[in-house]
Amino acid sequence: MKKIFTPIKSVALFALFAAGTATMSAQYAGVGTFNKINSVEDLTSGTYVLVANKKAMSTELGDNNKFVPVDLDITDNETSLVNPATNLTFDFTVTDDGIITIKSGENIVGYSSGTNFSFNNTPNSDATKDQWTAEYNDGFILKNVNSGRCILLNNTKNSSTGGTNNLFGPYAASNTGTAGYYIPALFKLEDKGLASPELAFTNPGDKSKIFKEGATFESPATTVSTSPITYASSNSAVATIDNSGLVTLVAPGTTEISAEVAANDTYNAARISYTLTVQSNSVSLPYEIDFKSGLGDWLNYSVKGDIEWESDSKYGAVANGYNAGECETWLISPAVEAKSIELSFSTWTLFSGNALELYLSFDFDPFTMNDPNEANWTNISSEAQWPAEGSETWTESGTIQSGELQAPVRIAFKYTCTAEASAKWEITDLKATGENSGLTDGATATEMKVISGKGQIVVLSDKAEEISVYAMTGMEVLHTQIAEGSNTINLPAGIYIVNGIKAIVF
């Protein structure tokens, strides 16, 4: 599934005098001493803090994909920073020919377009966008190999708001001598000659999980250091992690899961992290998404081949199987609890290849199914308007109506391609309206009542009738005839929908 990154919030900063000098040194809640370097020859691979106009560049992306500055309580002649917060540090890899790659964890600092950075764990298709060179002129002019733009702090007046800009971005090189633009100084983590603690997660990499109340997964780390590993979640409202590395999901959202060891006499300190995205399993109407700032809570399944749906900031959801051989990939919505749906979207296509397909399912369960083909799907492609093959024309689908829905439903787009033909498809401006199920927690107008309980529900009805019991995923778990009066039904713990009534089994 696609990964979504979340920024890390900074901590408070303080200043104190360094012993034996008249230089001030900033005190933080991180680890290590960072010393200011003053020549390109000193710029070697290592960990750095970028400081301009008494502000450090953080790993938090702000407006228009620029990095947010964090104010430092320091002097202009600062020569060292002690224990900077980890979200202010960047790892530089410098080659013998002076090419620099800048990363934070697995995320690469690259050039996107205009004055925007790219910042994710997937390299740019043009490698030069992720490469930088350095010149020194009372600071380090870090210039992008592809664009020639430089990493600068912009503190100029904002003509739109009347305020002051305050963002690190890749600005034109001509701004290096302009008032309001600041060239960063570099502070490098000093090498104490200690061994690496070899801190690593046993299952590294960013993760996406579908929210289910109380769901957990193990995410321990290992180290050769004798220092204990401490774990943290940057957003405990989304997920928590205990001292053994067990993560518990709390709510949909994003958080950074980290593990850290302190330095000791033998091993350096270290900190590792990954982004955990907790996706919502269901949504209500009205609902809309343009896919331009991510795929949201939609699920991405590559059934055949390596192609996945991707988010493009201009065009929305994109699938392109060019030169990828045979492939099949699905983009599946969260469950929609509705009695009826009116759906619309816009699509665009280029090149010859298979048509994009549109499906509905009432029984797809992402908790038990790894392949969408395990579920029952209804092909409703003929209900929509699509662009002609290779037309490069945005086409509105028109309104697709589906009524008398019996359970939470999922919408899916299925993309396929072959080695001989692979069209490029894009989707945006998806909107869904209609009548929500109107689930209640007790009774309906027909005087049916469902009582929640431990290991069971009790259905009270004033007549004999058929009932259907659905899980919140939309899967039907039981269809049966009940008698007039009281009916006990044993069920595993969970949340269920019984003829439109919500019940909880604990």
C-alpha positions as CSV (number, residue, x, y, z in Angstrom):
1,M,0.0,0.0,0.0
2,K,1.1,3.6,-0.5
3,K,2.9,5.4,2.3
4,I,2.1,8.8,3.8
5,F,4.5,10.8,5.6
6,T,3.9,12.9,8.6
7,P,6.1,15.7,10.0
8,I,7.7,15.5,13.5
9,K,7.0,18.3,15.9
10,S,10.0,20.1,17.3
11,V,10.9,20.5,21.0
12,A,11.7,23.6,23.0
13,L,15.2,25.1,22.6
14,F,17.4,26.8,25.3
15,A,20.7,28.5,25.4
16,L,23.7,28.3,27.8
17,F,27.3,29.2,27.9
18,A,29.8,26.5,26.9
19,A,32.4,25.9,29.7
20,G,35.7,27.7,29.1
21,T,34.6,29.8,26.1
22,A,32.7,32.9,25.4
23,T,30.7,31.2,22.8
24,M,27.1,30.3,23.4
25,S,25.8,26.7,22.8
26,A,22.2,25.7,22.2
27,Q,20.9,22.9,24.5
28,Y,18.3,20.4,23.1
29,A,16.7,17.1,23.9
30,G,18.6,15.0,21.4
31,V,22.1,13.5,21.4
32,G,25.6,14.5,20.3
33,T,27.6,17.7,19.7
34,F,27.4,19.4,16.3
35,N,30.3,21.7,15.3
36,K,30.2,24.4,12.7
37,I,32.2,23.8,9.6
38,N,33.7,26.6,7.4
39,S,35.0,25.0,4.2
40,V,33.9,22.6,1.5
41,E,36.8,20.4,2.4
42,D,35.2,19.8,5.8
43,L,31.9,18.8,4.2
44,T,32.1,15.0,4.3
45,S,29.5,12.3,4.9
46,G,27.8,12.6,8.2
47,T,24.9,14.1,10.1
48,Y,24.2,17.9,9.9
49,V,22.0,20.7,11.1
50,L,21.3,23.5,8.7
51,V,21.0,26.9,10.4
52,A,20.2,30.3,8.8
53,N,19.2,33.6,10.5
54,K,19.1,31.7,13.9
55,K,16.6,29.2,12.5
56,A,17.2,25.5,11.9
57,M,15.6,23.6,9.0
58,S,13.4,20.9,10.4
59,T,12.1,17.7,8.7
60,E,8.5,19.1,8.8
61,L,7.2,20.1,5.4
62,G,5.0,23.2,5.4
63,D,3.1,25.1,2.7
64,N,4.0,24.2,-0.9
65,N,6.5,21.5,0.2
66,K,9.0,23.7,1.9
67,F,10.7,22.9,5.2
68,V,9.5,24.6,8.4
69,P,12.2,26.5,10.3
70,V,12.6,26.2,14.1
71,D,13.8,29.3,16.0
72,L,17.1,28.8,17.9
73,D,18.1,30.8,21.0
74,I,21.7,31.3,19.8
75,T,24.1,34.0,18.9
76,D,25.5,34.8,15.4
77,N,28.9,33.5,16.3
78,E,27.7,30.1,17.5
79,T,30.3,27.4,16.9
80,S,28.5,24.3,18.3
81,L,25.1,22.9,19.0
82,V,24.7,20.4,21.8
83,N,22.1,17.6,21.5
84,P,19.9,19.1,18.8
85,A,16.4,17.6,18.4
86,T,16.4,14.7,16.0
87,N,13.9,16.4,13.7
88,L,16.5,19.1,13.0
89,T,19.1,16.7,11.7
90,F,19.8,15.5,8.2
91,D,22.2,12.8,6.9
92,F,24.6,13.9,4.1
93,T,26.3,11.3,1.8
94,V,29.1,13.0,-0.1
95,T,30.9,11.3,-3.0
96,D,34.5,11.8,-4.1
97,D,33.3,14.1,-6.9
98,G,31.4,16.3,-4.5
99,I,27.8,15.1,-5.2
100,I,25.7,15.3,-2.0
101,T,22.6,13.2,-1.1
102,I,20.6,14.6,1.8
103,K,18.2,12.3,3.7
104,S,16.2,12.2,6.9
105,G,15.7,8.5,7.7
106,E,14.6,7.0,4.4
107,N,13.3,10.2,3.1
108,I,15.3,12.0,0.4
109,V,15.6,15.8,0.2
110,G,15.2,16.4,-3.6
111,Y,14.0,19.1,-6.0
112,S,10.4,18.9,-7.2
113,S,9.4,22.0,-9.2
114,G,9.3,25.7,-8.7
115,T,10.3,26.4,-5.1
116,N,9.1,23.0,-3.9
117,F,11.1,20.1,-2.4
118,S,10.3,16.5,-2.9
119,F,10.7,14.5,0.3
120,N,9.8,10.8,0.3
121,N,11.6,7.4,0.4
122,T,11.3,6.9,-3.4
123,P,14.1,8.4,-5.5
124,N,13.1,10.9,-8.2
125,S,12.9,9.3,-11.6
126,D,15.5,11.9,-12.6
127,A,18.4,11.1,-10.2
128,T,19.9,14.6,-10.6
129,K,16.9,16.1,-8.7
130,D,18.1,14.3,-5.6
131,Q,21.7,15.5,-6.0
132,W,23.3,18.6,-4.6
133,T,26.7,20.4,-4.8
134,A,28.2,22.8,-2.3
135,E,30.1,26.1,-2.4
136,Y,31.2,28.1,0.6
137,N,30.5,31.9,0.9
138,D,29.9,32.8,4.6
139,G,27.6,29.8,4.5
140,F,27.0,26.8,2.3
141,I,25.3,27.3,-1.0
142,L,23.8,23.9,-1.6
143,K,22.8,23.8,-5.2
144,N,20.6,21.3,-6.9
145,V,22.3,19.5,-9.8
146,N,19.1,19.4,-11.9
147,S,17.7,22.9,-11.4
148,G,20.6,25.0,-10.1
149,R,18.3,26.1,-7.3
150,C,19.8,26.6,-3.8
151,I,18.6,25.7,-0.3
152,L,17.8,29.1,1.3
153,L,15.7,30.5,4.1
154,N,13.2,32.9,2.8
155,N,12.3,35.7,5.3
156,T,11.1,38.2,2.7
157,K,7.8,40.1,2.9
158,N,4.8,38.1,1.6
159,S,2.9,40.3,-0.8
160,S,-0.3,38.1,-0.5
161,T,-0.6,38.1,3.3
162,G,1.3,41.2,4.2
163,G,3.4,39.1,6.6
164,T,6.8,37.6,6.4
165,N,7.7,34.4,4.6
166,N,9.4,31.9,6.9
167,L,10.4,28.7,5.0
168,F,13.4,26.8,3.7
169,G,13.0,26.1,0.0
170,P,14.9,25.5,-3.2
171,Y,15.1,29.1,-4.4
172,A,16.8,30.6,-7.5
173,A,20.6,31.0,-7.1
174,S,20.2,34.8,-7.8
175,N,18.5,35.1,-4.4
176,T,21.7,34.2,-2.6
177,G,22.7,37.9,-2.5
178,T,19.2,39.3,-2.0
179,A,17.9,40.8,1.3
180,G,15.6,38.5,3.1
181,Y,17.2,35.3,1.8
182,Y,19.7,33.5,4.0
183,I,22.4,31.0,3.2
184,P,22.5,28.2,5.7
185,A,25.5,27.4,7.9
186,L,26.3,23.7,8.5
187,F,26.9,22.1,11.9
188,K,28.3,18.6,11.7
189,L,28.0,15.8,14.3
190,E,31.4,15.3,15.8
191,D,32.9,11.8,15.4
192,K,33.7,10.4,18.9
193,G,35.2,7.2,17.5
194,L,32.6,5.0,19.1
195,A,31.2,1.9,17.5
196,S,27.8,1.9,15.8
197,P,25.1,0.4,18.1
198,E,23.7,-1.3,14.9
199,L,20.2,-0.3,15.9
200,A,17.5,-1.6,13.5
201,F,13.9,-2.6,13.4
202,T,13.4,-6.3,12.8
203,N,10.8,-5.3,10.2
204,P,12.0,-1.9,8.8
205,G,10.2,0.4,6.4
206,D,7.1,2.6,6.5
207,K,3.9,0.8,7.3
208,S,0.2,1.2,6.5
209,K,-2.4,-0.5,8.7
210,I,-6.2,-0.5,8.4
211,F,-7.8,0.7,11.6
212,K,-9.5,-1.9,13.8
213,E,-10.1,-1.1,17.4
214,G,-7.6,-2.7,19.7
215,A,-5.5,-4.1,16.8
216,T,-1.8,-4.6,17.5
217,F,1.4,-5.6,15.7
218,E,4.9,-6.3,16.9
219,S,7.6,-3.8,15.9
220,P,10.7,-4.5,18.0
221,A,14.2,-3.2,17.4
222,T,17.6,-4.9,18.0
223,T,21.0,-3.4,19.0
224,V,24.5,-4.6,20.0
225,S,24.7,-1.7,22.5
226,T,24.2,-2.4,26.2
227,S,22.1,0.8,26.4
228,P,18.3,0.0,26.7
229,I,16.1,0.6,23.7
230,T,13.4,3.2,24.3
231,Y,10.4,3.4,22.0
232,A,8.1,6.3,21.2
233,S,5.1,7.3,19.0
234,S,5.0,10.9,17.9
235,N,1.2,10.8,17.9
236,S,-0.3,8.6,20.6
237,A,-3.8,9.6,19.5
238,V,-3.0,7.4,16.4
239,A,-0.9,4.6,17.9
240,T,1.1,3.7,21.0
241,I,4.1,1.5,21.4
242,D,5.2,-0.2,24.6
243,N,8.7,-1.1,25.9
244,S,8.7,-4.4,24.1
245,G,7.9,-2.8,20.7
246,L,4.2,-3.8,20.6
247,V,2.2,-1.2,18.6
248,T,-1.5,-0.6,19.4
249,L,-3.7,1.2,16.9
250,V,-5.8,3.9,18.5
251,A,-7.4,5.9,15.6
252,P,-6.9,6.7,11.9
253,G,-4.0,9.1,11.1
254,T,-0.2,9.1,10.9
255,T,2.5,8.9,13.4
256,E,6.3,8.3,13.6
257,I,7.3,5.2,15.4
258,S,10.9,5.5,16.8
259,A,13.5,3.5,18.7
260,E,16.5,5.0,20.4
261,V,19.6,4.1,22.3
262,A,21.8,6.4,24.3
263,A,25.5,6.6,23.9
264,N,27.8,4.8,26.3
265,D,31.6,4.3,26.6
266,T,31.6,1.8,23.8
267,Y,28.7,2.6,21.4
268,N,27.4,5.8,19.8
269,A,23.8,6.9,20.4
270,A,21.3,6.2,17.6
271,R,17.7,6.8,16.7
272,I,15.7,5.1,13.9
273,S,12.1,5.6,12.9
274,Y,9.4,4.9,10.3
275,T,6.1,6.4,9.4
276,L,3.0,4.5,10.4
277,T,-0.2,5.4,8.5
278,V,-3.4,4.1,10.0
279,Q,-6.2,4.1,7.4
280,S,-9.9,4.4,8.2
281,N,-11.9,1.3,7.3
282,S,-15.1,3.2,6.5
283,V,-16.5,6.6,5.6
284,S,-19.9,8.2,5.5
285,L,-21.6,10.3,2.8
286,P,-21.1,12.9,1.4
287,Y,-17.5,12.0,0.5
288,E,-15.0,13.4,-1.9
289,I,-11.4,13.0,-2.8
290,D,-9.2,14.4,-5.7
291,F,-6.3,12.0,-5.0
292,K,-3.9,15.0,-5.5
293,S,-2.5,15.1,-2.0
294,G,-2.4,11.3,-1.5
295,L,-4.7,8.3,-1.9
296,G,-6.3,8.9,1.4
297,D,-7.9,5.8,2.9
298,W,-8.1,3.9,-0.4
299,L,-6.3,0.6,-0.5
300,N,-3.7,-0.2,-3.1
301,Y,-3.3,-3.9,-4.2
302,S,-0.8,-5.1,-6.8
303,V,-2.1,-8.5,-7.7
304,K,0.2,-9.1,-10.7
305,G,3.3,-7.2,-11.6
306,D,4.9,-4.3,-9.7
307,I,2.6,-1.4,-10.7
308,E,0.8,0.5,-8.0
309,W,-1.6,3.4,-8.0
310,E,0.3,6.6,-7.2
311,S,-0.8,10.1,-6.2
312,D,0.2,13.0,-8.4
313,S,-0.2,16.6,-7.1
314,K,-1.5,17.8,-10.5
315,Y,-3.5,14.9,-11.9
316,G,-4.7,12.7,-9.0
317,A,-4.5,8.9,-8.9
318,V,-2.2,7.6,-11.6
319,A,-1.6,4.0,-12.9
320,N,1.0,3.6,-15.7
321,G,2.2,0.1,-16.8
322,Y,4.6,1.3,-19.5
323,N,7.4,-1.2,-20.0
324,A,6.2,-3.2,-16.9
325,G,4.9,-6.3,-18.6
326,E,1.6,-7.9,-17.5
327,C,0.1,-6.3,-14.4
328,E,-3.1,-6.0,-12.4
329,T,-3.6,-3.4,-9.7
330,W,-6.7,-2.3,-7.7
331,L,-7.6,0.9,-6.0
332,I,-10.3,0.2,-3.4
333,S,-12.3,2.6,-1.3
334,P,-13.0,2.4,2.4
335,A,-16.4,0.8,3.2
336,V,-19.4,3.2,2.7
337,E,-22.4,2.6,4.9
338,A,-25.2,3.7,2.7
339,K,-28.6,2.7,1.4
340,S,-27.9,4.4,-2.0
341,I,-25.0,6.1,-3.7
342,E,-24.6,8.6,-6.5
343,L,-21.0,8.5,-7.7
344,S,-19.1,10.7,-10.1
345,F,-15.4,11.2,-11.1
346,S,-13.2,12.3,-13.9
347,T,-10.7,10.2,-15.9
348,W,-7.9,10.7,-18.4
349,T,-5.9,8.3,-20.5
350,L,-3.0,8.1,-22.8
351,F,-1.6,5.4,-25.1
352,S,-3.4,2.2,-26.2
353,G,-4.2,-0.5,-23.7
354,N,-6.9,-2.0,-21.5
355,A,-9.8,0.1,-20.4
356,L,-10.1,1.0,-16.7
357,E,-12.8,-0.9,-14.9
358,L,-15.2,0.1,-12.1
359,Y,-16.5,-2.4,-9.6
360,L,-18.7,-2.6,-6.4
361,S,-18.4,-5.2,-3.7
362,F,-20.4,-6.0,-0.5
363,D,-18.1,-8.7,0.9
364,F,-14.5,-7.5,0.4
365,D,-12.7,-7.8,3.7
366,P,-9.2,-6.3,3.9
367,F,-8.6,-8.0,7.3
368,T,-9.0,-11.5,5.9
369,M,-8.3,-11.1,2.1
370,N,-4.9,-10.4,0.6
371,D,-6.3,-10.4,-3.0
372,P,-9.4,-8.5,-4.1
373,N,-10.3,-11.4,-6.4
374,E,-11.2,-13.4,-3.3
375,A,-14.3,-11.2,-3.0
376,N,-17.4,-10.9,-5.1
377,W,-17.4,-7.8,-7.4
378,T,-20.0,-6.4,-9.7
379,N,-18.6,-4.7,-12.8
380,I,-20.4,-1.4,-13.3
381,S,-18.0,0.1,-15.9
382,S,-20.8,0.4,-18.4
383,E,-22.6,2.9,-16.1
384,A,-19.8,5.5,-16.5
385,Q,-18.5,7.7,-19.4
386,W,-14.8,7.1,-20.2
387,P,-12.3,8.9,-22.4
388,A,-11.6,7.4,-25.8
389,E,-8.4,5.3,-26.0
390,G,-5.3,7.4,-25.9
391,S,-7.4,10.6,-26.3
392,E,-5.6,12.7,-23.6
393,T,-9.0,14.3,-22.7
394,W,-10.4,14.6,-19.2
395,T,-13.9,13.0,-19.2
396,E,-16.6,13.3,-16.5
397,S,-18.1,9.9,-15.7
398,G,-21.6,11.3,-15.3
399,T,-23.7,10.3,-12.2
400,I,-23.6,6.6,-11.5
401,Q,-26.5,5.6,-9.3
402,S,-26.7,2.5,-7.1
403,G,-29.7,2.0,-4.8
404,E,-31.1,-0.6,-2.4
405,L,-27.6,-1.4,-1.0
406,Q,-27.8,-4.3,1.5
407,A,-24.6,-3.6,3.3
408,P,-21.5,-1.4,3.5
409,V,-20.2,-1.2,-0.1
410,R,-16.7,-0.7,-1.5
411,I,-15.9,1.0,-4.8
412,A,-12.8,-0.2,-6.8
413,F,-10.9,0.8,-9.9
414,K,-9.1,-2.1,-11.6
415,Y,-6.2,-1.3,-13.9
416,T,-4.6,-4.0,-16.1
417,C,-1.9,-4.0,-18.8
418,T,0.0,-6.4,-20.9
419,A,3.6,-6.5,-22.3
420,E,2.2,-5.4,-25.6
421,A,-0.2,-2.6,-24.5
422,S,-0.2,-0.4,-21.4
423,A,-2.4,2.7,-21.2
424,K,-1.8,5.4,-18.6
425,W,-4.9,6.2,-16.6
426,E,-5.6,9.1,-14.2
427,I,-8.5,9.7,-11.8
428,T,-9.6,12.8,-9.9
429,D,-12.5,14.7,-8.4
430,L,-14.3,11.6,-7.1
431,K,-17.5,12.5,-5.3
432,A,-20.1,10.2,-3.6
433,T,-23.4,11.3,-2.2
434,G,-26.5,9.5,-1.2
435,E,-28.4,8.1,1.8
436,N,-26.4,6.9,4.7
437,S,-27.6,3.7,6.4
438,G,-28.7,5.7,9.4
439,L,-27.5,3.0,11.8
440,T,-28.9,3.1,15.3
441,D,-27.8,1.6,18.5
442,G,-31.0,-0.1,19.6
443,A,-34.2,-0.2,17.6
444,T,-35.8,0.4,14.3
445,A,-39.3,1.7,13.4
446,T,-40.5,-1.8,13.0
447,E,-39.8,-2.4,16.7
448,M,-36.9,-4.7,16.2
449,K,-34.4,-4.3,19.0
450,V,-30.8,-5.6,19.2
451,I,-29.2,-5.9,22.5
452,S,-25.4,-6.0,22.7
453,G,-23.7,-8.5,24.9
454,K,-20.7,-10.7,25.8
455,G,-20.2,-13.3,23.1
456,Q,-23.7,-12.8,21.7
457,I,-26.5,-10.4,20.7
458,V,-30.2,-10.7,21.5
459,V,-32.6,-9.8,18.8
460,L,-36.1,-8.8,20.0
461,S,-38.8,-8.7,17.3
462,D,-42.5,-8.3,17.2
463,K,-42.7,-10.7,14.2
464,A,-41.0,-13.6,12.6
465,E,-38.6,-12.3,9.9
466,E,-35.3,-12.8,8.1
467,I,-32.3,-10.9,9.3
468,S,-28.8,-10.3,7.9
469,V,-25.8,-9.7,10.1
470,Y,-22.8,-7.9,8.6
471,A,-19.4,-7.1,9.9
472,M,-18.3,-3.5,9.7
473,T,-16.1,-4.5,6.7
474,G,-19.2,-5.2,4.7
475,M,-19.0,-9.0,4.8
476,E,-22.2,-10.8,5.5
477,V,-21.5,-13.2,8.5
478,L,-25.0,-14.6,8.9
479,H,-28.4,-14.7,7.2
480,T,-31.1,-16.4,9.2
481,Q,-34.8,-16.6,10.1
482,I,-35.7,-15.3,13.6
483,A,-38.9,-16.0,15.5
484,E,-41.3,-13.5,17.1
485,G,-39.9,-12.6,20.6
486,S,-36.4,-13.1,21.8
487,N,-33.6,-14.6,19.7
488,T,-30.0,-15.2,21.0
489,I,-27.3,-15.2,18.4
490,N,-23.7,-16.2,19.3
491,L,-21.0,-14.1,17.6
492,P,-17.3,-13.3,18.0
493,A,-16.3,-10.0,19.5
494,G,-16.8,-7.1,17.1
495,I,-19.1,-4.5,15.7
496,Y,-22.0,-5.7,13.6
497,I,-25.0,-4.4,11.6
498,V,-28.2,-6.3,12.0
499,N,-30.9,-5.1,9.5
500,G,-29.6,-1.5,9.9
501,I,-29.0,-1.7,13.6
502,K,-25.6,-1.4,15.1
503,A,-24.6,-4.0,17.8
504,I,-21.4,-4.6,19.7
505,V,-20.2,-8.0,20.9
506,F,-17.5,-7.9,23.6
